[in-house]
Amino acid sequence: MAARRTDPAPCRVVVCRDCCCGTAKVPGVDHAAQTARLRAQVPVRVSACLDVCDQANVIVVQPSAAGRAAGARPVWLGLVNDPDAAEDIAGWVRAGGPGVAPRPDILDLYAFTPPRQRP
């Protein structure tokens, strides 16, 4: 029998790594290193295309259970092509992320509202 989690679901990060994000279409970025750096510090899930290619590289920070209970929604960050931005994201997630810890001002430069999902 598998052990049950007793701790609340943590904040996690989704990185887009498909047609534009994570490819040579965004030159000068070591996409594998960015993903590895995040994975070494926080829970990461790699996603196929998130359909916001004009914002490549896209990273979505999903709130933890506590963040969701506080009303937080996922935070979409685009044009995350600076290695320091990945460190800022990881630091925010370790501090609790959306709904738990204030978003660092520097990440406001990357935050965007994704278009509504198509039916």
N, CA, C and O of each residue as an XYZ file, in Angstrom:
476
protein
N       0.840     -1.172      0.000
C       0.000      0.000      0.000
C       0.890      1.242      0.000
O       1.855      1.319      0.760
N       0.563      2.210     -0.853
C       1.361      3.431     -0.963
C       1.114      4.333      0.233
O       0.003      4.407      0.758
N       2.159      5.010      0.650
C       2.028      5.950      1.755
C       1.233      7.170      1.304
O       1.377      7.632      0.172
N       0.402      7.679      2.189
C      -0.376      8.879      1.873
C       0.421     10.111      2.257
O       1.157     10.129      3.244
N       0.244     11.146      1.437
C       0.868     12.424      1.758
C       0.145     13.037      2.933
O      -1.085     13.055      2.966
N       0.885     13.536      3.889
C       0.264     14.227      5.004
C       0.532     15.724      4.926
O      -0.161     16.510      5.573
N       1.528     16.127      4.144
C       1.820     17.543      3.977
C       0.962     18.094      2.837
O       0.620     17.361      1.909
N       0.615     19.380      2.902
C      -0.207     19.954      1.837
C       0.548     19.982      0.509
O       1.779     19.977      0.477
N      -0.211     20.012     -0.578
C       0.402     20.066     -1.910
C       1.256     21.323     -2.030
O       0.802     22.425     -1.722
N       2.501     21.147     -2.483
C       3.399     22.304     -2.585
C       3.112     23.147     -3.821
O       2.410     22.729     -4.742
N       3.673     24.331     -3.805
C       3.669     25.181     -4.988
C       4.527     24.472     -6.030
O       5.542     23.868     -5.682
N       4.138     24.536     -7.298
C       4.969     23.908     -8.337
C       5.078     24.799     -9.552
O       4.329     25.760     -9.725
N       6.032     24.449    -10.383
C       6.349     25.226    -11.577
C       6.106     24.364    -12.811
O       6.476     23.190    -12.842
N       5.484     24.954    -13.820
C       5.308     24.294    -15.112
C       6.144     25.075    -16.120
O       5.992     26.289    -16.253
N       7.022     24.379    -16.826
C       7.812     25.023    -17.874
C       7.328     24.508    -19.226
O       7.184     23.302    -19.427
N       7.087     25.414    -20.127
C       6.707     25.047    -21.489
C       7.991     24.697    -22.232
O       8.958     25.460    -22.221
N       7.986     23.542    -22.873
C       9.164     23.104    -23.631
C       8.681     22.383    -24.884
O       8.784     21.161    -24.992
N       8.151     23.159    -25.827
C       7.617     22.514    -27.026
C       8.048     23.276    -28.265
O       9.246     23.389    -28.523
N       7.124     23.792    -29.026
C       7.426     24.293    -30.365
C       8.284     25.559    -30.371
O       9.091     25.742    -31.282
N       8.132     26.421    -29.391
C       8.942     27.648    -29.337
C       9.757     27.712    -28.048
O      10.972     27.908    -28.079
N       9.079     27.546    -26.922
C       9.788     27.557    -25.640
C      10.724     26.357    -25.595
O      10.343     25.245    -25.960
N      11.910     26.586    -25.158
C      12.837     25.474    -25.018
C      13.491     25.035    -26.310
O      14.073     23.952    -26.365
N      13.409     25.851    -27.355
C      14.009     25.487    -28.634
C      14.942     26.590    -29.114
O      15.070     27.641    -28.487
N      15.580     26.325    -30.228
C      16.491     27.306    -30.832
C      15.755     28.545    -31.334
O      16.397     29.534    -31.687
N      14.421     28.515    -31.375
C      13.653     29.704    -31.766
C      13.842     30.837    -30.757
O      13.593     32.002    -31.070
N      14.282     30.491    -29.549
C      14.639     31.481    -28.539
C      16.143     31.331    -28.340
O      16.588     30.593    -27.461
N      16.925     32.038    -29.162
C      18.379     31.850    -29.144
C      19.042     32.407    -27.894
O      18.522     33.307    -27.233
N      20.204     31.844    -27.593
C      21.024     32.359    -26.503
C      20.597     31.904    -25.121
O      21.133     32.383    -24.121
N      19.641     30.985    -25.045
C      19.171     30.493    -23.747
C      19.494     29.006    -23.661
O      19.195     28.239    -24.576
N      20.103     28.614    -22.560
C      20.354     27.196    -22.323
C      19.114     26.637    -21.623
O      19.020     26.627    -20.395
N      18.170     26.175    -22.437
C      16.873     25.736    -21.927
C      17.004     24.552    -20.977
O      16.324     24.498    -19.952
N      17.868     23.612    -21.310
C      18.058     22.441    -20.448
C      18.621     22.861    -19.094
O      18.205     22.338    -18.060
N      19.550     23.791    -19.094
C      20.132     24.264    -17.838
C      19.092     25.007    -17.008
O      19.061     24.873    -15.784
N      18.240     25.788    -17.666
C      17.195     26.516    -16.953
C      16.239     25.533    -16.259
O      15.900     25.704    -15.087
N      15.816     24.514    -16.993
C      14.914     23.511    -16.429
C      15.599     22.756    -15.303
O      14.996     22.534    -14.253
N      16.845     22.359    -15.503
C      17.588     21.623    -14.473
C      17.789     22.478    -13.220
O      17.668     21.979    -12.101
N      18.094     23.758    -13.409
C      18.305     24.655    -12.270
C      17.019     24.765    -11.443
O      17.057     24.726    -10.213
N      15.882     24.902    -12.132
C      14.604     24.959    -11.418
C      14.311     23.635    -10.714
O      13.924     23.617     -9.546
N      14.500     22.529    -11.435
C      14.213     21.195    -10.860
C      15.051     20.904     -9.625
O      14.608     20.188     -8.727
N      16.246     21.449     -9.576
C      17.117     21.209     -8.425
C      16.590     21.904     -7.168
O      17.002     21.575     -6.055
N      15.685     22.859     -7.345
C      15.230     23.665     -6.215
C      13.743     23.535     -5.896
O      13.339     23.690     -4.744
N      12.927     23.250     -6.914
C      11.469     23.241     -6.721
C      10.825     22.160     -7.586
O      11.438     21.693     -8.546
N       9.592     21.754     -7.256
C       8.894     20.777     -8.106
C       8.606     21.380     -9.488
O       8.055     22.475     -9.591
N       8.982     20.659    -10.539
C       8.815     21.151    -11.914
C       8.115     20.087    -12.753
O       8.399     18.894    -12.645
N       7.198     20.552    -13.586
C       6.561     19.691    -14.583
C       6.832     20.331    -15.937
O       6.647     21.536    -16.105
N       7.268     19.532    -16.897
C       7.513     20.016    -18.250
C       6.239     19.798    -19.055
O       5.652     18.716    -19.028
N       5.819     20.836    -19.770
C       4.581     20.786    -20.530
C       4.847     20.898    -22.022
O       5.867     21.438    -22.452
N       3.913     20.379    -22.799
C       3.892     20.655    -24.233
C       3.426     22.108    -24.388
O       3.280     22.820    -23.395
N       3.198     22.536    -25.599
C       2.873     23.929    -25.901
C       1.709     24.455    -25.061
O       0.650     23.833    -24.981
N       1.928     25.609    -24.439
C       0.892     26.274    -23.652
C       0.152     27.321    -24.479
O      -0.691     28.049    -23.955
N       0.469     27.394    -25.778
C      -0.239     28.244    -26.733
C      -0.087     29.744    -26.484
O      -1.017     30.515    -26.720
N       1.073     30.146    -26.011
C       1.407     31.560    -25.879
C       2.834     31.765    -26.396
O       3.691     32.319    -25.708
N       3.057     31.307    -27.611
C       4.397     31.280    -28.192
C       5.039     32.661    -28.280
O       6.265     32.772    -28.270
N       4.229     33.711    -28.368
C       4.789     35.058    -28.428
C       5.436     35.460    -27.103
O       6.088     36.502    -27.034
N       5.270     34.654    -26.048
C       5.851     34.939    -24.738
C       6.992     33.973    -24.374
O       7.437     33.947    -23.227
N       7.462     33.180    -25.347
C       8.488     32.158    -25.071
C       9.713     32.792    -24.397
O      10.179     33.854    -24.810
N      10.195     32.164    -23.417
C       9.949     30.968    -22.645
C       8.907     31.241    -21.576
O       8.986     32.237    -20.857
N       7.932     30.353    -21.477
C       6.833     30.527    -20.543
C       7.016     29.590    -19.353
O       7.329     28.409    -19.501
N       6.807     30.164    -18.169
C       6.833     29.416    -16.918
C       5.579     29.802    -16.148
O       5.270     30.984    -16.003
N       4.862     28.803    -15.657
C       3.653     29.042    -14.870
C       3.913     28.566    -13.449
O       4.334     27.430    -13.231
N       3.659     29.444    -12.487
C       3.817     29.091    -11.082
C       2.428     28.799    -10.534
O       1.578     29.686    -10.449
N       2.213     27.541    -10.165
C       0.922     27.121     -9.635
C       0.951     27.228     -8.117
O       1.919     26.811     -7.480
N      -0.115     27.789     -7.533
C      -0.113     27.940     -6.075
C      -0.175     26.603     -5.348
O      -0.663     25.606     -5.881
N       0.321     26.609     -4.142
C       0.238     25.440     -3.258
C      -1.199     25.321     -2.753
O      -2.046     26.160     -3.059
N      -1.459     24.281     -1.985
C      -2.782     24.124     -1.378
C      -3.108     25.343     -0.506
O      -4.233     25.842     -0.525
N      -2.125     25.812      0.251
C      -2.345     26.993      1.097
C      -2.596     28.232      0.252
O      -3.437     29.062      0.598
N      -1.873     28.361     -0.853
C      -2.076     29.498     -1.744
C      -3.457     29.471     -2.371
O      -4.121     30.503     -2.466
N      -3.895     28.285     -2.802
C      -5.242     28.165     -3.379
C      -6.303     28.489     -2.329
O      -7.306     29.135     -2.634
N      -6.081     28.045     -1.106
C      -7.029     28.347     -0.030
C      -7.108     29.853      0.226
O      -8.141     30.361      0.663
N      -6.018     30.557     -0.048
C      -5.987     32.009      0.110
C      -6.520     32.737     -1.128
O      -6.540     33.967     -1.168
N      -6.954     31.966     -2.143
C      -7.536     32.571     -3.342
C      -6.564     32.803     -4.483
O      -6.927     33.429     -5.479
N      -5.346     32.318     -4.363
C      -4.349     32.549     -5.413
C      -4.672     31.734     -6.661
O      -5.251     30.650     -6.590
N      -4.287     32.279     -7.785
C      -4.429     31.639     -9.089
C      -3.021     31.427     -9.651
O      -2.068     32.036     -9.165
N      -2.879     30.577    -10.664
C      -1.564     30.420    -11.295
C      -1.049     31.748    -11.841
O      -1.816     32.576    -12.330
N       0.249     31.929    -11.748
C       0.899     33.135    -12.268
C       1.694     32.736    -13.497
O       2.577     31.881    -13.431
N       1.368     33.370    -14.626
C       2.034     33.096    -15.900
C       3.158     34.102    -16.080
O       2.954     35.309    -15.951
N       4.336     33.596    -16.375
C       5.514     34.426    -16.600
C       6.044     34.136    -17.994
O       6.255     32.980    -18.361
N       6.255     35.184    -18.762
C       6.727     35.020    -20.128
C       8.033     35.741    -20.366
O       8.450     36.599    -19.588
N       8.673     35.367    -21.474
C       9.965     35.928    -21.862
C      11.010     35.691    -20.775
O      11.880     36.530    -20.539
N      10.911     34.535    -20.118
C      11.846     34.184    -19.045
C      13.101     33.620    -19.693
O      13.296     32.407    -19.763
N      13.938     34.520    -20.161
C      15.134     34.146    -20.911
C      16.425     34.549    -20.211
O      17.515     34.365    -20.753
N      16.300     35.096    -19.013
C      17.447     35.523    -18.222
C      17.675     34.493    -17.112
O      16.739     34.183    -16.375
N      18.884     33.959    -16.974
C      19.140     32.963    -15.922
C      18.775     33.453    -14.524
O      18.347     32.664    -13.681
N      18.943     34.753    -14.274
C      18.603     35.279    -12.951
C      17.104     35.184    -12.677
O      16.699     35.037    -11.524
N      16.277     35.265    -13.718
C      14.825     35.164    -13.534
C      14.451     33.794    -12.992
O      13.575     33.689    -12.133
N      15.095     32.751    -13.475
C      14.816     31.403    -12.965
C      15.145     31.318    -11.480
O      14.424     30.670    -10.721
N      16.220     31.961    -11.065
C      16.580     31.974     -9.643
C      15.539     32.739     -8.833
O      15.184     32.322     -7.731
N      15.047     33.860     -9.372
C      14.014     34.638     -8.685
C      12.731     33.826     -8.540
O      12.077     33.870     -7.498
N      12.371     33.085     -9.589
C      11.171     32.241     -9.552
C      11.343     31.147     -8.504
O      10.446     30.919     -7.692
N      12.486     30.473     -8.517
C      12.734     29.401     -7.548
C      12.691     29.930     -6.114
O      12.143     29.276     -5.226
N      13.257     31.093     -5.889
C      13.229     31.685     -4.552
C      11.822     31.987     -4.086
O      11.486     31.767     -2.922
N      10.995     32.493     -4.997
C       9.601     32.800     -4.662
C       8.839     31.516     -4.333
O       8.078     31.469     -3.366
N       9.048     30.479     -5.141
C       8.371     29.199     -4.903
C       8.802     28.615     -3.559
O       7.964     28.137     -2.795
N      10.093     28.650     -3.267
C      10.570     28.131     -1.976
C       9.961     28.903     -0.807
O       9.728     28.333      0.259
N       9.702     30.203     -1.004
C       9.103     31.028      0.050
C       7.601     30.775      0.195
O       6.989     31.226      1.163
N       7.002     30.056     -0.762
C       5.578     29.740     -0.668
C       4.797     30.041     -1.922
O       3.737     29.455     -2.145
N       5.301     30.952     -2.756
C       4.654     31.235     -4.033
C       3.342     31.989     -3.921
O       3.064     32.606     -2.892
N       2.524     31.943     -4.983
C       1.283     32.729     -5.037
C       0.366     32.462     -3.854
O       0.111     31.316     -3.482
N      -0.126     33.562     -3.269
C      -1.058     33.468     -2.161
C      -0.404     33.270     -0.808
O      -1.061     33.402      0.225
N       0.893     32.953     -0.802
C       1.604     32.714      0.455
C       2.709     33.745      0.639
O       2.830     34.345      1.707
N       3.507     33.950     -0.387
C       4.630     34.892     -0.324
C       4.428     35.965     -1.391
O       3.974     35.655     -2.492
N       4.752     37.208     -1.088
C       4.606     38.247     -2.111
C       5.521     37.975     -3.304
O       6.660     37.535     -3.146
N       5.000     38.245     -4.495
C       5.808     38.054     -5.704
C       6.892     39.129     -5.725
O       6.600     40.310     -5.540
N       8.141     38.722     -5.949
C       9.215     39.717     -6.047
C       8.905     40.724     -7.166
O       8.441     40.346     -8.242
N       9.162     41.980     -6.902
C       8.866     43.034     -7.875
C       9.467     42.749     -9.240
O       8.853     43.048    -10.264
N      10.664     42.172     -9.264
C      11.336     41.914    -10.540
C      10.508     40.979    -11.418
O      10.558     41.082    -12.644
N       9.749     40.070    -10.811
C       8.944     39.137    -11.603
C       7.724     39.803    -12.226
O       7.096     39.231    -13.117
N       7.381     41.012    -11.764
C       6.292     41.760    -12.415
C       6.629     42.049    -13.877
O       5.735     42.196    -14.710
N       7.926     42.129    -14.181
C       8.349     42.380    -15.560
C       7.991     41.222    -16.490
O       7.853     41.413    -17.698
N       7.843     40.033    -15.933
C       7.583     38.830    -16.719
C       6.115     38.393    -16.696
O       5.681     37.633    -17.562
N       5.357     38.869    -15.713
C       3.979     38.411    -15.530
C       3.086     38.891    -16.676
O       3.187     40.029    -17.136
N       2.209     37.984    -17.123
C       1.232     38.354    -18.138
C      -0.042     37.543    -17.911
O      -0.034     36.516    -17.232
N      -1.130     38.029    -18.497
C      -2.404     37.321    -18.438
C      -2.561     36.522    -19.706
O      -2.580     37.089    -20.798
N      -2.677     35.194    -19.581
C      -2.811     34.376    -20.799
C      -4.186     34.589    -21.420
O      -5.143     34.927    -20.723
N      -4.281     34.390    -22.725
C      -5.605     34.502    -23.356
C      -6.504     33.392    -22.845
O      -6.036     32.344    -22.400
N      -7.797     33.640    -22.918
C      -8.748     32.606    -22.492
C      -8.581     31.367    -23.344
O      -8.258     31.439    -24.530
N      -8.808     30.226    -22.712
C      -8.731     28.968    -23.437
C      -9.834     28.915    -24.485
O     -10.966     29.329    -24.237
N      -9.492     28.405    -25.644
C     -10.486     28.267    -26.703
C     -11.377     27.074    -26.412
O     -10.909     26.064    -25.887
N     -12.682     27.181    -26.751
C     -13.589     26.058    -26.498
C     -13.232     24.835    -27.306
O     -13.903     23.809    -27.201
